[in-house]
Amino acid sequence: MEISPNAKPPVCKILDYGKFKYEEQKKRQHSKKKQHIIKIKEIRLRPRIDQHDLETKVKMGRKFLKDGCKLKVTLMFRGRELSRLDLGEIVLDKVAEMLSDIAEIEKREPMEGRRISIMYNAK
């Protein structure tokens, strides 16, 4: 096997190719183990959500954040609800207040279509 092709004369080494492939595979597996893939979990809300339903969804969001995932809170408007954006803002403020102890807002996306989204990241 050629070690350094640019040297004069080129440096070569005799080795077991099966063992070399095995060691390369182990190196790849080890580097893959150290990689951390960030997952994004989403909870979807509506502007006229009841208090208990909101608490249940936020509880699941807390669980996602504790597991190391990012949380995306999406507020969806249907029909005439679009004329009452203030109700949606109230719901999003409640969620932000409930999650303020374990999460911080990473990104607040503007209105896209009939949805408003906020990304939360664990502190």
ABEGO torsion letter per residue (X at the ends): XBABAABOBBBBBBBBAAAAAAAAAAAAAAAAAABBBBBBBBBBBBAABBAAAAAAAAAAAAAAAAAGBBBBBBBBBBEAAAABAAAAAAAAAAAAAAAAAABBBABBBBBBEABBBBBBBBX
